[in-house]
């Protein structure tokens, strides 16, 4: 039997608070839940079991205190615990009933030896008697989705209260076989979401009553992540776009078509415009969620040099160079 470093399993220190431990556990549980790892469910289940075992101890004040007291003397404590178990087995054969104290928990031998005899964390109220938990999930949107807004059908993986144990994590004194002791399961749900026009990175969209099951249900909060766009860069409500133009339009000026979210528009390039100059198209950026005026679009002019010059073109450029240098062609 090997010693279990539960702090290392959860990636926390011995000085971590109860809140820190719970946060680390929930993050790892979402990552390693078997339902979230369909390509390698067996390895995920083993990892998930290790995480659940660590939290079963560190997430309970009584068990954590006992665990911290073990320290370097854990092997000596293990010998004493094994001796107590032998006495228990002897008395059970004589007809004494010890109930559900101890026994196989589904965790490691280390856990069973030291912690399965300590009462589990207080069960959470059933979903029928308490408000369901608020759930947070990430929704990925393209920049155009954010620009246009409107209703969008989404399929999301979210956590919900385990229907088998109703969020307690246990059944008949043992770990729930469906949620593996977490009290929650990952499920796929479909939602019709109203995307606000101009929604930005990190903004939360609330879906009332779409969270964890309960009485009433909790809310679902969708945290918006805007995917990178191949053409536009967003800064606040302003958009930036690179526009390749020929050097003749930069030197002589001219009209060019510029792509915008609302369709192409014509833009005048002033004569003698420098390469990489930014020109502004007022009101062609992202709409404001609050209903204020839209942002602007900034167009960076990228001069394109002609290639594979003909002999005549090369000679003309030479003549221009001489003129600029004050020489007669």
N, C-alpha and C positions, 0 to 999 in steps of 0.2 A: 504494500500500500504506500503510495507516494503522497507527500504533503501537497496541498492545494493552495497556491497563492491566489486568493480570490481578488485581491487588489490589482494584481498584474493582469488577471483575466479581464477585468473591467477597464483597465488602463487608468486607474485613479490612485491617489496616494492615501496613506493611512490617516492623514489629516482632512480628507475630503468630507464635506458636509453630506447630510442625507440627500439634499437636493442635487448635489453634484453626482452622487452615486446613482440616483434614479435617472438623471439625465443621460449619464454614460450608458446605463443599462438599456434605456429605451432606444438610444441611437444604435447600439450594437444589435439589439433584438430585431429592429427593422432591417438591418443589413443582412443578418444571418438567418432570418426566419425561412424555414424550408419552402414555404409558398413563394418567397421572393427569389429563390435560387433553383428554378426548375431544371437547370442543366446539371446540377450536382447536389441533389436533395439529401443524400446520405451524409456527405461531409458537412453540409450546412446544418443538418439536424444534430450532429455531434457537437459542432461548435455552438449551436444554439443551446444545447443542454448544458454545456460548460458555463455559458453566460448566465443562464437561468439559475444554475446551482450557486454561482458566485453571488447573484443578487438575492437569492433566498436567504443567504447568510448575512451579507453586508447591508441588505435592505431592512433587516429586522434588528432593532436595538439590542435585544436580549442575546440573539445569536452572535451579533457582531462583537459584543462585549466578551462573550466566551471565546470567540475566535482570537481576539486580540490578546487574551490572557494565555493562550496556548503557547505562542512564541516558539522559542527553541526547545521547549519541553514537550512538544507535541507527541514525540514517540513514547515518552513515559506516560503521558496522559492516555495514549492509545492503548498501552498495555493494561492500564487500570480499567478503561472502558470495555476492553475485550473480556476482562475478568468478570465485570458486572454483567455482561451479556451471557456469559456461561452460567452464572448464577440464575439469571432470568430463565434461561432455557431449562435448567434443572427444575425450578419451581413450576414452570408451565407444564412440564410432564407430570407434575403432581396435582394438576388440576387448577392451578391459580390462573386467573385471567388478567393480563396486563393491558387489555384493550389495544388501541392503535399506537401505543408508545413504541418508538423505534421501528425497525423493520425496513424492508426495501422501499426506497422512495423513488427509484428510477434514476437517482443521481449516483455519484461515485461511492465507493466503500468508505472513503474518508468522511464524506458527508453523513452517511448512515451511522457511522460510529460515533460522531460527535454531536450531530445536530438533528437527526430525525426524531429524537425523543423530545425535542423542544417544540412547543406549540408553534404553528405557522402564524404568519402575519394575519391580523384580523381581516376577515373576509369583507370585501367591499359590498355595499348594499346591492341588491339585485336591481337589474335595469328597470324592473317594473315599479320599484319603490323610490328611485332617485333619478334626477336629471341626468341624461346621457352626457358623456364627455364631449367637449369641443375637440374637433380634429383639425389638424393642419396638414395640408398637402401642397405640392408644387404643381403648377400648371405652366406648360411651355407654350408660348405664343410667338408667331412670326411677327415681324415689325408691321406687316400689312394687317394682320389680325388686330394688332393694337391700334392701328390707324383707323380701320373701318369700324371696329367694335361690333355690337349686335349679338344675337344669340348663336351659341356654338355648342354642339354636342361633344361631350368629352367622356372618355373612359379612363377612370383613375383607380389606382390601387390605394386603398385607405385602410386604416386600422379600425376595427369595430369590436364591440364586446363579444367575447366568445359565446356562441349560442348554447354550448354544452354546459359550461360551468357558470354562466352568467357573470363573468368577470372576476370570480373568486380565485381562479387558478387551480382549484382543487376539486376532487370528487371523491367522496367517501374516504377522506384522509390521504388521498394520493394525488399526484400531479395530474391535471387534466390532460388526457391523451390528445385532445384537439389543439389546444393552445400551448401545450407544454409548460404550463404553470404561469404564463404571462397574464392570463385573463383577457387577452386580445388576440384576434386573428386578422390576417391581411386578406381583404376581399376586393374584388373588382366591381365597381359600380359605374353606371352611366348617369350623366348629369346633363341637363340643359342649362347652360350658364349664360347670363347676360353680361357680355364683356363691355365695360365702359369705353367709349371712344377716347383714345389718348392715354390709356392705362400705361403705367410705367413700371420699370424694374422694381421688384420688391413690394409693390402694392398688394394689399390683401383684398380679396373678393369674398364676401360673406354669403353663404348659402344657409339660410335659417332652417333649422330642423333636419339638416342633412348630415349631422355628425353622428356620434355614438348613440346606440339605442338606449332608450330610457323613458322616463315619464316626467317631463317631455323629453324628446330627443335633443341632443346637443347640436351645435352648429358646426358647419364645415367651413374652414377658412382656406381659400386657395391663394397661395403666395405666387405672384406672377414672376416668371422668368422670361425675358425677351431674348429670343435667339438672335445670333448675329445675322445681319443682312449682307448679302454680297455687294450691294450697291450703295447703301446709305449707312452713315454713322450718326447715331443719335446722341445729342447732348442736351439734356433737359427736354424742351419741346422743339428745339431747333434740329434740323437735319443738315448733314454735310454730304456732298457728292462730288466725285472727281469727274470732270468732263474733258475728254481728249478733243483738242481743236488743232487745226493746222496753223502754222506760224503766220500765214498770210492774213488770217482773221485777227490774229493778235497785232500784227503790224498795221494793217489797213483798216481794221474794224469790220464788223459784219453782223449778220443775224444767224443765230444757231438755235437748234431745238434742244431743250433741256428736259430730261425725264423728271417728273414729280409724282408723288403719291396719287394725285388727282388726274394724272395724264400729262403728256408733253406740252410744254409752253415755249413760246418764242422769247429769246433774250438777246438784247443788243450788246455787242462787245465794242467798247470804245476803241478808237484808233490809238495805237501805241500801248496796248495793254501788256504788262509784264507777265512772264510765265509764272504760274502758281498763284496768281492773284485771285482773291475771293470776291465774287459778286453775290449780292443778296437778292433773293426773291421773297418779298414780304408776304407773310401769311401762307406760305407753302410748306410749312413744317407740320408738326404733329398738332392735332386739336388738343385743347385743354380739357381735362376731366371736369374741371369746375365750371366749364361753360364760358370761360374768358376767351380772348382772341387766340388764334392759333400761333404757333411759333413760325420761324422763318426757315427758308432753305438757303444754304450757302453753297455756291458752286465754285469749286476750285478748277481753274482753267489750266490744263496740262498741254503745253505746246508739243506738237508732233512734227519732228523734222522730216523732210522728204528724203526718201531713200532711192537708190539706183538711179541717180541723176543721169540725164542724157548729156551729151557733150555741149549742146546749146545751153541747157540749164546750168551746167557747171560754169560756163563762160559768163553767163549773166550774173551768177553769184560772185564771181571774181570782179566783175565790173562794179557791183554794188559795194564790195569790200574796198575797192580803190576809192570810190566816191566817199565812203565813210571815213577813210583815212586822209582825205584831202588831196588825193591824186587824180589826175585826169585819166579816164578810161582809155 
